[in-house]
Amino acid sequence: MLHCADCGAPHLETLARWRCDCGGPLSLPLGPGLTRAAVCAGEPSFWRYAAALPVRPDARGVYFGEGMTPLVPRRWGGRRVDFKLDFLFPSGSFKDRGAAVLINALAQRGVEQVHADSSGNAGAAIATYAGAAGIGCTVYVPAGNSVGKRVQIAACGARVVEVEGPREASFRAAARAADEGSVYASHNWNPLFAEGLKTVAFELWEQYGFQAPDVILAPAGYGGIVLALDRAFQELLRAGAVDRLPRVYGCQSANCAPLHRAALAGDPARAALDLSETLPTVAEGIASTRPVRAREVLEGLARGGGRVVAVAEERIVEAWALLARQGLYVEPTSAVAPAAALELLESGEVPRDARVAILLTGSGLKATERVAAFSRPAERPPLATPA
Amino acid sequence: MLHCADCGAPHLETLARWRCDCGGPLSLPLGPGLTRAAVCAGEPSFWRYAAALPVRPDARGVYFGEGMTPLVPRRWGGRRVDFKLDFLFPSGSFKDRGAAVLINALAQRGVEQVHADSSGNAGAAIATYAGAAGIGCTVYVPAGNSVGKRVQIAACGARVVEVEGPREASFRAAARAADEGSVYASHNWNPLFAEGLKTVAFELWEQYGFQAPDVILAPAGYGGIVLALDRAFQELLRAGAVDRLPRVYGCQSANCAPLHRAALAGDPARAALDLSETLPTVAEGIASTRPVRAREVLEGLARGGGRVVAVAEERIVEAWALLARQGLYVEPTSAVAPAAALELLESGEVPRDARVAILLTGSGLKATERVAAFSRPAERPPLATPA
């Protein structure tokens, strides 16, 4: 049984309904969580946490051995943090976590056609899993976002529709299409996607020796990861598998920060910007003006003592370059959380002895043309010309 | 102690020497191999096989939690095969295996500057690990290869030098630079790189329940993977950890197939093509005209009953599209081995009940502009334009 995250109205799960009559998004109740004994340690993928997920791949399901991404220590801001390399997925971003659970669930219900809207990464993940499941797929993407993501979605057999205007114009195009016999496989609206994202929390829990880290930083556009972290650690807390919640920071670009404004105002309804209230950002993956689950996101962050952080554009680009020089080649969107970490460590808001996990969410290979603009050009000296 | 792979002359290991006086490449003796008990099962990365490697990361070393890439079953050519998703590495290709071992070894010897030549993937891997180790790096790449690889190498802080002419022109440029105080960190010449590549064999061994699969297919340019598979399984056989060698197929594009010609002629010296003997290929990562370890490659393949396969260009593109439609989004080079598998399964050379592992070696995100040429364009219908 689902309920509306805004008005609380109950809803039976159906494939056609993707929001409440009041316009609010639908949510699932918290799941049973996990204990250490419930983890299938012999399974190398995140499906080892299947006991805490509402679906598992059946014999005909889609399986990429996904998840269990490395957690690697690095010096950052003069101290040790742990980077979670959550871009090491078949489609090149952490969104595969959500797509794996959502598409397997839809495939088990006999769905043959889906559509979605996406800045690129979620669309690539949905297209990847839909393609593997033999499900037809259409993805509405903002015109002008990274070519690499668009080409990738098409290669996986999906129809790509470019939509002029802000990120939300792609949403409106997808929402209109929802009446045409195809299921709206939305990473923001369909709660099964967030169920898949929970697996990053379970992995952190296991990688920190079956404990919660003190602090987790993640990029936040619609806030999907933040919501999933909150849900998963709440479940673990209820199951007695952790003794407290981690402090989660949802990190936005200051050039497009609706959640940050809403948090400052103490009013989730303020999480809606007009285009005139934004500036361009290299963090295209989180350049969302109207996140639909703002209330849940702000409540989730507050529960563990975290908050929304807005980071200046030049700090994002600086952090991106620092990461790349360490071999952490991520898309610029993924640099927002590390940039926020530098500020929080500098200010002392994050104590020096805290165990800090920073999620790196998308591959740099997705954003070649953006990255090229940051980097020095190749040389062609006469030395190198063959005789 | 090293020895020349061509004339057998012994050499002490030194940083400056990268080939024998006779011009041949240097090789290491076989290592001790592994037994199941020697695997550090608690280590999530391929460093669990450190007992079989000539280096391990020390406290100051570079560590990305690398390896243990998924092995996933799929239908292919009407039967089951297993794809090894060996592009799920920080730099987006399996070359990180070699770079991890080579760069950690050089860092432990106090090296501060390296250079390499590469079609792109090895260069990106070397640049990634050198950057993380704080080692300066220059990479010579063929002009006109994928932009994504070039941009990536520069982002990791390396100097990129584009060299006009065939792949071998980049090698000659790098070889000339070897006298200038920088260590030549070559994935083809330095035997420590192949030591790192051995880890893919150890992973397959563990993933098949500590047995060898029957058949392994891999792309072959210089033949580095083929050599590493041969070495690793020889070591496992000597250690009593497997009871036979797998049959390995080294797969080339028919448009640039020096190893295939040499194999047909029964003469490793024939593994040298003039440019006039090649045609353009989408498999840029293996478009090498003069592989330097041809004799070792052909002997290694023969040891397990395998051989070189040359695949027609249109079959490579077909296989690439089939993979992408299954969500296996790899660079075109990586489609050569799956294309060869289709032919070998069709002809019956690979029996239907064989356990077949196919290595997928590079991310499709590395080759956006090539992939774009294969795919249909995005749509911009009036429907999707916001009101």
Interface residues (C-beta under 8 A of the other chain):
Chain A: P44 S45 V62 Y63 F64 G65 E66 M68 T69 P70 L71 V72 P73 L85 L88 F89 P90 S91 G92 A127 T128 Y129 G131 A132 Y140 V141 A143 V147 G148 R150 V151 Q152 A154 A155 C156 G157 R159 V160 V161 E162 V163 E164 G165 A169 S170 R172 A173 R176 A321 A324 R325 Q326 G327 L328 Y329 S363 G364 L365 K366 T368 V371 A372 F374 S375 R376 P377 A378 E379 R380 P381 L383 A384 T385 P386
Chain B: P44 S45 V62 Y63 F64 G65 E66 M68 T69 P70 L71 V72 P73 L85 L88 F89 P90 S91 G92 A127 T128 Y129 G131 A132 Y140 V141 A143 V147 G148 R150 V151 Q152 A154 A155 C156 G157 R159 V160 V161 E162 V163 E164 G165 A169 S170 R172 A173 R176 A321 A324 R325 Q326 G327 L328 Y329 S363 G364 L365 K366 T368 V371 A372 F374 S375 R376 P377 A378 E379 R380 P381 L383 A384 T385 P386
